[in-house]
Amino acid sequence: MSADMNFTMTINGKAVAGTEKFGVENPALGEVFAEAPNCTQAELDEAVAAARAALPAWRKTPIEKRKEVMLAIAGVIAQNGEELARLLTREQGKPFEQAMGDVLGGAHWFAETAKMDIPEIVSQDDDERYTVTRYEPIGVVAAIVPWNFPIILAAFKLAPALLAGNTVVLKPAPTTPLTTLRLAELIRDVVPAGVLNVVSGDDRLGPWLTGHSGIDKISFTGSTQTGRKVMEGASKELKKVTLELGGNDAAIVMPDVNVEAIAQELFWAAFQNTGQICIATKRMYVHKDIYEPLKTALVEYAKTVKVGDGSQQGTQIGPIQNKAQYQRVLDLIQDSKDKGYKFLIGGEASEAPGYFVPVTILDNPPEEARIVQEEQFGPVLPLMSFENLDEVVSRANDTIYGLGASVWSADIAKAQEIADQLETGTVWINETQHLSPHASFGGAKQSGIGSEGAEHGLLEFCQAKTTNIRRNAAFV
C-alpha cells in the first residue's frame, strides 16, 4: 500500500477530500505516514444534512432490504480484510493477526445483527382494547468510535443503528481514521447515499458533532472523562445517548486453579492489544495461597512474549497507540517508582522509536495506588494478594467503574456466588473479553449508560411508540 494514498470522507455517497488535512502517525515509528481530511464545520453540516435528507426513505425501507444492505457491508469487509487489516496495523499499531480479528469481527457483527428483528409487543388484546408497542428509528445518529478497535466498535454502533432505520454520521478517532475512511470508500456502492456518512477530524470535530442541532442520538465509546462531556453537551437538547466508557476490571483468582495452566490466559486477559481494551483485566487479585507461584509463572511467560512493530511477523504486543496515552502510561509507572512500589518485570520505557512500553507487572501495590485506582489502558498490571472472599469482593467493587470483571476457579458454583456480588455490567467465569452480538454489553456505575449487543442494544437506537385502540366505543 502506498504511503501517499489519498483518503476521503464519505458524505451523501460521494468522496469529499476536505479543504483541510491533518497527519496520522504510525505508533511503531512515531512518524506521520499519511494525511486524513480535517472536517470543517461546513463539511460536517453537509454530512448531517445528507443524513437528514436520506432518513425518510431509509426508515421506510423494509427491514429485510435493510438486512440485505448490512449483509452486503459484511461481505465487502470480509473481501477486503487483508487490505484493511494492514492499514489498521500501520495506524493503530496492533499485530496484523489481531488487526484481522478487529476487521473480520466487524464483518461478523454486521452479519449477526442482520439476523435480528425489531420486536412488537402486544400488552392488551381483549374486547375492551388492543394495545401494541412498536419501535421506530430515532433519526440521525452520531456514532463516535475510539482508537483501540476502530472497525469492530464501529460495527457495534452502525449495525443496530442501520437495522433500526436510522441514518448515521460516523466519526473515527483522530489517531486512527484511515481504515474507517477506507472502509466507507469501499461500501459507497452498497449503502444508499446519505444513509452512512463518515467524517474525520482532529479534536475539534467531536464537540461539533455531539452539539449539532441535526443530531438526534449519540452513541459514544471512549473514556469516562470524555463521556461526561458528551453527556453534558447532549443535555442541552436532551439528545438520547448510549455511552460505553472506561473500566477498571478486576480479576479474582481462586486458590483451586492450576497455576501453570492458567498463567498464559491470565496474562492475555491483561495484555491483549497492549492492554488497550476497556474490558482488559486492569487489577488482578490472587489468593495468597497461590500468589507466589502465580506471579512467578506470569513473569516467566511475559519474558517469552515479543513486543514490537505489529507489521513484523511474530510480534505479539505492539506499541501504545498514540503519544498522549504513551505519556500517561509512563506517568503512572513513574508514580509507582516514586512511591517505592516493587516491579516484577518491566517499568522502563523502550529505547526503540515509537511508543513502546515493555510488559510491566507490579508486586502487591497498595489499594490506594494510582496504578490500582486509575484505568491505565496500557501494558501495566498490578498484581495483588487477598485472603478471604468478603475482602476481595469489597476491594473489587471499590471503584467508580463497573464495566466488567472475571472470576477464575475450579468451583463454578463458588465462582458464580462471587460473580453475583460484583457490581459490573458483565462478569466472566474462567474467561474474559468474550462479547457476542446476541448478548447485552454495558457498564454499571460510571462505566456507561445503556448497552450494546442483542435486542437491548438494538432498542437503544429505537423510539418506543405505543398505540391504544379502544374497541366497541359507543360512538362508532
C-alpha angles and dihedrals in degrees: 000000000000116000090219094055111146117239123199137189120240114233121166090347094303136106113256114190093191128227093249134045139199132195126255119208133216100227092206088065103022089230134121110249103168144011131235131197113269101217115228125212090256092052091049089051088054092051094049091045090051091051091048092049092049094048101084095054095040095050089051092050108108112256091240089059090048088052089053090056091050092050089049089053090051090051094051091050092050094046092052096036098121095049092048093045094051091050090047091053090053095052101031102033101224119135115272096250090053090047088054088052090053093049098042089042087061091052090049092050092054093047095047095044088054088066091064128093131208109248127237114202123204107197098173131023113161141112091287104046149355114215123182132173117208129181121231131185116273096220130243114014127204107210114194117189130192130229101250099073107009100172107037093042089051088053090052086065106028098050098057093035093055094041089054091054100255126135120228145215107198123199120189121203116281092242096049108033102124104077091047092049090049092049090052089052091053095052099044091106092047102051120058113253113275096012093100120024121179122199130176131200150136127275094298093066100067096061091043090054099044091045095047113122090220094063118095101178136024123205109186134177117188144083123341090239092057091041089061089055091048091051092047091052092046091052093070091071097017092245114183113251140197112191124189102185143168129316141198096199118195124211116204113201116196124212095246096070125108101251098203093045096047102042096085094049092048090049094055092043085068105029107037110124088012089296089296097131125109089222097042116124104266097173125031119200113193125187111252092239091067101023097104098046093042095051089050091050092049093050093047091051091046089059090062096053118102116225116193151092108345091221091063119091114252096025111139102174123035132195128292104272103241142013097249093055091043091056091046092054091047089050091055090049091049091049089054090051092048090053092051097244117164120250119208093190137352125007098147129097115245118253091217119103116266132040102307125155116178120235105283127194124181124208115233102319115186120271092248093057115121090233088060100039100042131062104251098189091197143081096294124109130184110213114202137178129228136187109200139022099243089053097049095044090052091050093047092051095045096098140089088238129083109169105121146332138184136217122202119198144128088229105075094184092054091045090052090050089055093044091055090061097050116102099222139112093238134024125188124201116208092347139048143206095030109146128174134192085230098055127070117247125188143125135259124216112003094343093092154303123256126358145262129220133038124029090315091061093044092054090053085076095048137082113220115229121186120200121197119198115192112212128211095012110180094233097056 
